Amino acid sequence: MKTIHELLTRSSEPEIIEDEIYNRVIDAVKTNMIGTQLLALRLGPNDIPGDQISIPLQTKNSMLVHEVAEGTEIPIDVEGYTEFNLKPVKFGIRPMITREMMEDSKFAVMQRNIDEAGYQMGRKLDSLILAQIKTGADANTVAHAVTGATAITVQNITDAMEFLELDDHTPTDLILSAGAANDIRNIDTFVEADKAGITNPSQSLIGTIYGMKVWVSNAVTANYAFIIDRRHALCLAEKRPITIKRYSEEWKDMVGFAITARWKERYLRAEACAYISI
């Protein structure tokens, strides 16, 4: 097939030029999404019998070991629990086009709209999940928050890690905005760790530092960095996965698709979340 440049330089074939140029769509850049990769708990429709579900959490160190004198009764103690509720809410989008557009378009306009709607639903879920890290960090009795200066430093990172470690959590992931990622890339500690670390730019994984995987995401608020213990930080109740229903409005000669999902995201354990802001 001829390139567009070759076709444009052949003025004797204007009809071919028109066909070759206008039956293509140049896709917009897509954001890599990481939120669902970081979930500690993901509940599907079969896990949620009604419209909501309560999640029980074991209370840390609620069972105590007692010193027992000879011949005395051994004290009774049992573990404690707290719980929180997740009630999924509906999200949706509805692309709709005329039959004429479907008939006359030189590309699969309906399929493209469905694909884009699915992508935008994914972006929405990604931002909802990642926002819960800050919500969880702020929910601690003393907020797990570090305020930096003009750029994120090694000291900021280790201070945020300490919040988790004091609560017996292991920092596993560092999630950065693009601006915060720029700061990190100029830290020698990260550069050295990155040489022996794991990277997968197609999935937003840009390296490792202090044993944590380092991710960059535009779903993170500018100039923020999140640190989590992914085993305990985030959860999602998904009563309805992304679902597509076709319908027609015959009196308008139009075809549409209703694309919906029912989600509720939350931090699982607040003490497994921390953030840095500058």
Order of alpha helices (4+ residues) and beta strands (2+ residues): alpha-alpha-beta-beta-beta-beta-beta-alpha-alpha-beta-alpha-beta-alpha-alpha-beta-beta-beta-beta-beta-beta
